[in-house]
Amino acid sequence: MNFRFKSLPSILYALFIYGFLYFPIIILIVFSFNKSRLNAVWTGFTFEWYGKLMQNSDILAAAKNSLTVAFVSTIVATMIGTIAAVGMYRYHFRGKTALDGMLYLPIVIPEIVMGISLLAFFALANVPLGIMTLVIAHITFCIPFVVVIVRARLEGFDPSMEEAARDLGANEWHTFTKVTLPIIGPGIMAGALLSFTLSIDDVIISFFVAGPSSTTLPLKIFSMVKFGVSPEINALSTLMLLITLSIAVFAQLRLNK
């Protein structure tokens, strides 16, 4: 009885925190099926806004741009970040400490500073703003997150496993692909998922480096919200939540195999 009494405040605190985090999301999902355009009163159930969303060419074009940028930047950032993490873990060289510190700069500096600096760089290099500048910018701020996560996974790596593989006749490539890569695979997957989430969710940096014909979905939603939150935005947010959860569940199932 005493144990239950002591655990009651912890349970109530946990319920409050989870409610604070997820209750607004539940409201958003529910009102995406509301017949009324106003999000204040529930008038009935409908799929009308999902149908209108699929007919909105501007939103579909923005969604295509976001997915293209997110997938490309995730693949490139994951590859570069993994190679950098493995190289910095294995080898010691002059300037490693300074390089290690510089990797954290894109993580700790404000996004608006990074957005302005990337815009200035593209302007000096005479690179027209568009999908390419978006991809480069997203790769730039995603790489440090991949490096940090993969290096954290490598900290628990046993080097004797690689030595055993080489003693058995495996070359460097086979040792990396057959021994090292499967062990750090969960870290690589986590870094890729984080990169994808950061890329598809970015607003501030994309605002500075996107061209007039390369609007991403967050920028489109941001411009729509200025005129009021419509049920179409609720429907779009619900679909994005469903896609994100599906990717996360799929990745978790793959990691548990």
C-alpha atoms as one frame of an Amber mdcrd trajectory, in Angstrom:
protein
   0.000   0.000   0.000   2.831   2.343   0.882   4.548   1.511  -2.416   1.400
   2.361  -4.382   1.041   5.663  -2.538   4.636   6.601  -3.319   4.278   5.670
  -7.001   1.037   7.639  -7.458   2.738  11.063  -7.800   5.157   9.579 -10.345
   2.267   8.142 -12.367   0.380  11.442 -12.279   3.508  13.350 -13.275   4.123
  10.968 -16.195   0.499  11.281 -17.338   0.767  15.072 -17.209   3.963  15.106
 -19.275   2.644  12.669 -21.900  -0.666  14.513 -22.038   1.120  17.836 -22.490
   3.127  16.359 -25.383   0.493  14.294 -27.187  -2.858  15.940 -26.462  -2.313
  18.752 -29.029  -1.369  16.139 -31.638  -4.548  14.170 -30.908  -6.620  17.350
 -31.282  -4.933  18.079 -34.619  -5.695  14.576 -35.911  -9.321  14.692 -34.758
 -10.018  18.103 -36.327  -8.518  16.980 -39.638 -11.800  15.021 -40.029 -14.024
  17.944 -39.006 -16.624  19.152 -41.508 -16.275  22.773 -40.412 -13.429  24.940
 -41.646 -13.202  26.374 -38.136 -11.105  24.421 -35.659 -13.201  25.609 -32.724
 -16.391  23.557 -33.148 -16.876  19.910 -34.139 -19.724  19.649 -36.669 -19.274
  16.150 -38.096 -16.945  13.557 -39.586 -15.603  13.864 -43.155 -12.683  12.981
 -45.428 -13.304  16.096 -47.533 -10.110  17.882 -46.518  -7.926  14.929 -47.441
  -9.502  14.927 -50.903  -8.916  18.662 -51.299  -5.368  18.212 -50.063  -4.651
  15.681 -52.811  -5.977  18.131 -55.399  -3.816  21.012 -54.185  -0.977  21.110
 -56.724   1.074  23.633 -54.733   1.163  21.422 -51.647   1.957  18.308 -53.696
   4.832  20.113 -55.435   6.176  21.296 -52.075   5.877  17.773 -50.664   7.795
  16.400 -53.657  10.568  18.951 -53.113  10.770  18.140 -49.397  10.966  14.387
 -49.951  13.553  14.770 -52.713  15.776  17.010 -50.592  15.308  14.843 -47.479
  16.141  11.539 -49.176  19.154  12.847 -51.092  20.605  14.764 -48.154  20.017
  11.822 -45.799  21.830   9.353 -48.062  24.798  11.640 -48.715  25.065  12.886
 -45.116  24.862   9.335 -43.742  27.620   8.115 -46.058  29.955  11.040 -45.362
  29.160  11.079 -41.645  29.773   7.346 -41.242  33.107   7.488 -43.052  34.151
  10.523 -41.003  33.128   8.872 -37.724  35.013   5.659 -38.483  38.091   7.570
 -39.652  38.187   9.825 -36.591  37.681   6.821 -34.311  40.442   4.719 -35.853
  43.150   7.198 -36.722  45.067   9.849 -34.808  46.414  12.816 -36.760  47.495
  16.403 -36.229  44.579  18.771 -35.813  42.130  16.017 -34.867  41.018  17.848
 -31.713  40.329  21.060 -33.640  38.442  19.162 -36.344  36.461  17.334 -33.691
  35.431  20.643 -32.156  34.474  22.118 -35.523  32.062  19.245 -36.111  29.897
  20.521 -33.276  29.620  24.068 -34.662  26.632  23.358 -36.973  24.889  21.749
 -33.994  25.370  24.532 -31.455  25.187  27.699 -33.578  21.728  29.239 -34.169
  20.037  28.099 -37.373  19.506  31.670 -38.521  23.282  32.268 -38.394  23.914
  29.138 -40.433  21.199  30.081 -42.902  22.652  33.556 -43.462  26.193  32.175
 -43.808  25.072  29.600 -46.398  23.171  32.277 -48.300  26.280  34.481 -48.322
  28.396  31.571 -49.516  26.050  30.754 -52.388  25.889  34.434 -53.340  29.709
  34.726 -53.427  29.957  31.496 -55.437  27.247  32.716 -57.866  25.191  29.573
 -57.249  21.496  30.120 -58.091  19.122  29.237 -55.284  17.086  26.097 -55.871
  16.901  22.391 -55.115  20.695  22.034 -55.350  21.370  24.711 -52.737  18.737
  23.154 -50.486  20.392  19.738 -50.756  23.864  21.162 -50.050  22.607  23.132
 -47.042  20.759  20.140 -45.583  23.757  17.858 -46.066  25.902  20.433 -44.283
  23.846  20.522 -41.090  22.991  16.789 -41.114  26.571  15.457 -41.269  27.555
  16.452 -37.680  24.528  14.642 -36.233  25.453  11.445 -38.091  29.077  11.697
 -36.961  28.102  12.187 -33.300  25.663   9.249 -33.268  27.939   6.812 -35.138
  30.925   7.747 -32.958  28.830   7.108 -29.863  28.114   3.637 -31.243  31.800
   3.094 -31.961  32.733   3.875 -28.360  31.380   0.477 -27.353  33.044  -1.296
 -30.259  35.594  -4.017 -29.477  38.654  -3.615 -31.790  39.673  -7.210 -31.128
  36.839  -8.360 -33.398  38.472  -6.627 -36.358  41.840  -8.072 -35.388  40.316
 -11.549 -35.249  38.811 -11.074 -38.721  42.169  -9.984 -40.155  43.905 -12.934
 -38.474  41.464 -15.213 -40.276  42.480 -13.725 -43.636  39.912 -10.968 -44.182
  41.149  -7.837 -45.921  40.246  -4.281 -44.875  37.140  -4.130 -47.060  35.726
  -7.464 -45.898  36.539  -6.628 -42.288  34.619  -3.370 -42.546  31.600  -4.746
 -44.431  31.296  -8.074 -42.587  32.329  -7.104 -39.044  32.380  -3.353 -38.402
  29.369  -2.276 -40.473  26.845  -4.742 -38.960  27.888  -3.733 -35.445  27.583
   0.018 -36.027  24.507  -0.485 -38.228  21.998   0.626 -35.538  23.981   3.847
 -35.053  24.013   4.477 -38.806  20.263   3.843 -38.987  19.642   6.208 -36.070
  21.790   8.890 -37.695  19.950   8.475 -40.999  16.532   8.726 -39.345  17.584
  11.832 -37.421  18.975  13.397 -40.610  15.758  12.668 -42.491  13.667  14.161
 -39.680  15.832  17.288 -39.434  15.808  17.771 -43.196  12.095  17.338 -43.794
  11.266  19.497 -40.763  13.667  22.395 -41.394  12.235  25.876 -41.897  14.814
  28.533 -40.998  17.793  27.369 -43.079  15.539  26.378 -45.980  13.984  29.856
 -45.905  17.363  31.406 -46.762  18.596  28.931 -49.390  15.383  27.954 -51.208
  14.629  29.437 -54.596  11.234  30.677 -55.801  10.496  27.334 -57.496  11.893
  25.089 -54.752   9.523  25.714 -51.840   9.565  22.898 -49.322   6.592  21.585
 -47.412   7.435  23.297 -44.075   7.838  26.626 -45.886   4.506  26.086 -47.637
   2.780  25.271 -44.349   4.384  28.321 -42.742   3.010  30.572 -45.488  -0.461
  28.978 -45.216  -0.585  29.399 -41.430  -0.208  33.182 -41.844  -3.758  33.222
 -43.264  -5.193  30.882 -40.598  -4.980  27.190 -39.839  -7.251  25.386 -42.298
  -8.379  21.736 -42.064  -6.111  21.026 -45.036  -3.100  21.828 -42.855  -4.471
  19.480 -40.187  -4.889  16.737 -42.791  -1.391  17.347 -44.149   0.109  17.242
 -40.652  -1.736  13.993 -39.928  -0.351  12.376 -43.070   3.171  13.554 -42.225
   2.785  12.099 -38.722   1.581   8.788 -40.165   4.509   8.597 -42.596   7.023
   9.449 -39.869   5.615   6.820 -37.507   5.647   4.222 -40.291   9.318   4.899
 -41.025  10.201   4.755 -37.322   8.330   1.468 -36.799   9.904  -0.050 -39.908
  13.389   0.972 -38.753  12.766  -0.432 -35.268  11.566  -3.739 -36.714  14.650
  -3.918 -38.904  16.929  -3.242 -35.911  15.227  -5.924 -33.816  15.873  -8.641
 -36.401
